[in-house]
Amino acid sequence: MAVESVKTAADIYQMVDGEVLEINEDLADDSSIMNSDAEGKGWIMKVKLSNKDQLGELLDESAYKEIL
């Protein structure tokens, strides 16, 4: 899957193993939703996890903000 803008296109990498069940088709019409409502209507895809233990290896919001 890729995200495209006027100037570029970028691949999206999923940090856990699993099957993509659904893609947010609304983003094709208005990708700005990802910026304005990233934790609500701006979701990109829904994934059925193959290994839930991988979630423990991901950063939570506060750890991510520390890196920024």
Residue frames as a rotation matrix with the C-alpha (Angstrom) as fourth column:
MET 1
0.590 0.808 0.000 0.00
0.808 -0.590 0.000 0.00
0.000 0.000 -1.000 0.00
ALA 2
-0.603 -0.775 0.190 1.20
0.778 -0.623 -0.075 3.54
0.176 0.102 0.979 -0.68
VAL 3
0.383 0.610 -0.694 0.19
0.637 -0.718 -0.280 7.06
-0.669 -0.334 -0.664 0.28
GLU 4
-0.279 -0.439 0.854 0.38
0.934 -0.332 0.134 9.64
0.225 0.835 0.503 -2.49
SER 5
0.191 0.299 -0.935 0.48
0.417 -0.887 -0.198 13.41
-0.889 -0.352 -0.294 -2.41
VAL 6
0.952 0.172 -0.254 0.90
-0.118 -0.557 -0.822 16.04
-0.283 0.813 -0.510 -5.11
LYS 7
0.434 -0.876 -0.212 4.70
-0.900 -0.411 -0.142 15.82
0.037 0.252 -0.967 -4.88
THR 8
-0.633 -0.768 -0.100 5.47
-0.742 0.638 -0.206 12.22
0.222 -0.056 -0.973 -3.92
ALA 9
0.604 0.709 -0.364 4.30
-0.488 0.690 0.534 8.72
0.630 -0.145 0.763 -3.10
ALA 10
-0.461 -0.740 0.490 5.46
-0.853 0.217 -0.474 6.69
0.244 -0.637 -0.731 -0.10
ASP 11
-0.226 0.309 -0.924 5.02
0.039 0.951 0.308 3.05
0.973 0.034 -0.227 0.82
ILE 12
0.316 0.353 0.881 3.34
-0.901 -0.180 0.395 2.18
0.298 -0.918 0.261 4.11
TYR 13
-0.501 -0.541 -0.676 5.07
-0.213 0.834 -0.509 -0.44
0.839 -0.111 -0.533 6.21
GLN 14
0.664 0.738 0.121 3.15
-0.406 0.219 0.887 -2.46
0.629 -0.638 0.445 8.75
MET 15
-0.211 -0.846 0.489 5.14
-0.867 -0.070 -0.494 -3.10
0.452 -0.528 -0.719 11.93
VAL 16
-0.283 0.178 0.942 3.35
-0.599 0.734 -0.319 -6.34
-0.749 -0.655 -0.102 12.81
ASP 17
-0.994 -0.041 -0.103 2.57
-0.104 0.664 0.740 -9.51
0.037 0.747 -0.664 10.89
GLY 18
-0.389 0.910 0.144 -0.99
0.125 0.207 -0.970 -9.98
-0.913 -0.360 -0.194 9.77
GLU 19
-0.522 0.363 0.772 -3.63
0.853 0.227 0.470 -9.87
-0.005 0.904 -0.428 7.07
VAL 20
-0.947 0.250 -0.202 -5.05
-0.252 -0.968 -0.018 -6.55
-0.200 0.034 0.979 5.86
LEU 21
-0.515 0.835 0.195 -8.82
0.722 0.545 -0.427 -6.84
-0.463 -0.079 -0.883 6.27
GLU 22
0.608 0.767 0.205 -9.95
0.784 -0.541 -0.304 -3.38
-0.122 0.346 -0.930 5.26
ILE 23
-0.652 -0.737 0.177 -8.54
0.757 -0.643 0.113 -0.20
0.031 0.207 0.978 3.75
ASN 24
-0.058 0.609 -0.791 -10.00
0.464 -0.685 -0.562 3.23
-0.884 -0.399 -0.242 4.50
GLU 25
-0.170 0.074 0.983 -11.31
0.985 -0.009 0.171 4.21
0.021 0.997 -0.072 1.06
ASP 26
0.835 0.519 -0.183 -12.28
0.534 -0.845 0.042 7.68
-0.133 -0.132 -0.982 2.35
LEU 27
0.215 -0.846 -0.488 -8.58
0.181 -0.457 0.871 8.62
-0.960 -0.276 0.054 2.27
ALA 28
-0.394 -0.320 0.862 -8.55
0.874 0.159 0.458 8.33
-0.283 0.934 0.217 -1.52
ASP 29
0.367 0.639 0.676 -10.91
0.771 -0.616 0.164 11.31
0.521 0.461 -0.718 -1.69
ASP 30
0.695 -0.092 0.713 -9.41
-0.345 -0.913 0.218 13.32
0.631 -0.397 -0.667 1.18
SER 31
0.212 -0.710 -0.671 -6.02
0.593 0.640 -0.489 12.24
0.777 -0.294 0.557 2.53
SER 32
-0.420 -0.363 0.832 -5.93
-0.325 -0.796 -0.511 15.28
0.847 -0.485 0.216 4.84
ILE 33
0.695 0.710 0.111 -8.13
-0.412 0.267 0.871 13.27
0.589 -0.651 0.478 7.22
MET 34
0.419 -0.619 -0.665 -4.94
0.674 0.702 -0.230 11.48
0.609 -0.352 0.711 8.32
ASN 35
-0.657 -0.706 0.264 -3.59
0.387 -0.617 -0.685 14.80
0.647 -0.348 0.678 9.63
SER 36
-0.424 0.548 0.721 -6.80
-0.607 -0.763 0.223 16.23
0.672 -0.343 0.656 11.04
ASP 37
0.447 0.651 0.613 -8.19
-0.894 0.354 0.276 13.05
-0.037 -0.671 0.741 12.69
ALA 38
-0.311 -0.731 -0.608 -5.40
-0.751 0.581 -0.314 10.46
0.583 0.358 -0.730 12.74
GLU 39
-0.981 -0.090 0.172 -6.81
-0.185 0.699 -0.690 8.58
-0.058 -0.709 -0.703 15.72
GLY 40
-0.169 0.980 0.108 -10.40
-0.285 0.056 -0.957 8.69
-0.943 -0.193 0.270 14.47
LYS 41
0.786 0.618 0.032 -11.56
-0.110 0.190 -0.975 8.84
-0.608 0.763 0.218 10.86
GLY 42
0.487 -0.669 -0.561 -7.97
-0.873 -0.360 -0.329 8.96
0.018 0.650 -0.759 9.55
TRP 43
0.206 -0.400 0.893 -7.22
-0.279 0.851 0.445 5.28
-0.938 -0.341 0.064 10.08
ILE 44
-0.326 -0.453 -0.830 -5.39
-0.916 -0.065 0.395 3.67
-0.233 0.889 -0.394 7.15
MET 45
-0.206 0.226 -0.952 -6.08
-0.486 0.821 0.300 -0.04
0.849 0.524 -0.059 7.41
LYS 46
0.464 0.358 0.810 -7.50
-0.865 0.380 0.328 -2.71
-0.190 -0.853 0.486 9.69
VAL 47
-0.260 -0.714 -0.650 -5.26
-0.706 0.600 -0.376 -5.73
0.658 0.361 -0.660 10.26
LYS 48
0.920 0.391 0.020 -5.93
-0.323 0.730 0.602 -9.19
0.221 -0.561 0.798 11.67
LEU 49
0.177 -0.933 0.313 -2.78
-0.983 -0.153 0.100 -9.88
-0.045 -0.325 -0.945 13.69
SER 50
0.444 -0.152 -0.883 -0.87
-0.227 0.934 -0.275 -13.11
0.867 0.322 0.380 13.21
ASN 51
-0.120 -0.580 -0.806 1.19
0.796 0.429 -0.427 -12.67
0.594 -0.693 0.410 16.37
LYS 52
0.771 0.546 0.328 -0.21
0.247 -0.732 0.635 -10.39
0.587 -0.409 -0.699 19.10
ASP 53
0.551 -0.642 -0.534 3.07
0.734 0.068 0.675 -10.64
-0.397 -0.764 0.509 21.03
GLN 54
-0.289 -0.678 0.676 4.59
0.907 -0.421 -0.034 -8.25
0.308 0.603 0.736 18.46
LEU 55
0.552 0.573 0.607 2.46
0.339 -0.818 0.464 -5.45
0.762 -0.050 -0.646 19.90
GLY 56
0.868 -0.253 -0.428 4.68
0.414 -0.108 0.904 -5.46
-0.275 -0.961 0.011 22.99
GLU 57
-0.120 -0.973 0.197 7.63
0.923 -0.037 0.382 -4.45
-0.365 0.228 0.903 20.82
LEU 58
0.041 0.220 0.975 5.93
0.713 -0.690 0.126 -1.26
0.700 0.690 -0.185 19.58
LEU 59
-0.940 -0.342 -0.012 6.25
0.274 -0.730 -0.626 2.20
0.205 -0.591 0.780 21.12
ASP 60
0.084 0.950 -0.300 3.31
0.976 -0.139 -0.168 3.66
-0.201 -0.279 -0.939 22.98
GLU 61
0.698 0.285 0.657 2.36
0.529 -0.824 -0.204 7.31
0.483 0.490 -0.726 22.43
SER 62
0.941 -0.337 -0.035 4.53
-0.215 -0.676 0.705 8.72
-0.261 -0.656 -0.708 25.23
ALA 63
0.202 -0.907 0.369 7.64
0.379 0.420 0.825 6.75
-0.903 -0.027 0.428 24.15
TYR 64
0.174 -0.065 0.983 7.14
0.983 -0.053 -0.177 7.92
0.064 0.996 0.055 20.57
LYS 65
0.905 0.222 0.362 6.84
0.216 -0.975 0.056 11.57
0.365 0.028 -0.930 21.68
GLU 66
0.681 -0.723 -0.118 10.11
-0.004 -0.165 0.986 11.24
-0.733 -0.671 -0.115 23.60
ILE 67
-0.058 -0.697 0.715 11.88
0.822 0.373 0.430 10.29
-0.566 0.613 0.551 20.37
LEU 68
0.459 0.299 0.836 10.39
0.787 -0.574 -0.227 13.26
0.413 0.762 -0.499 18.54
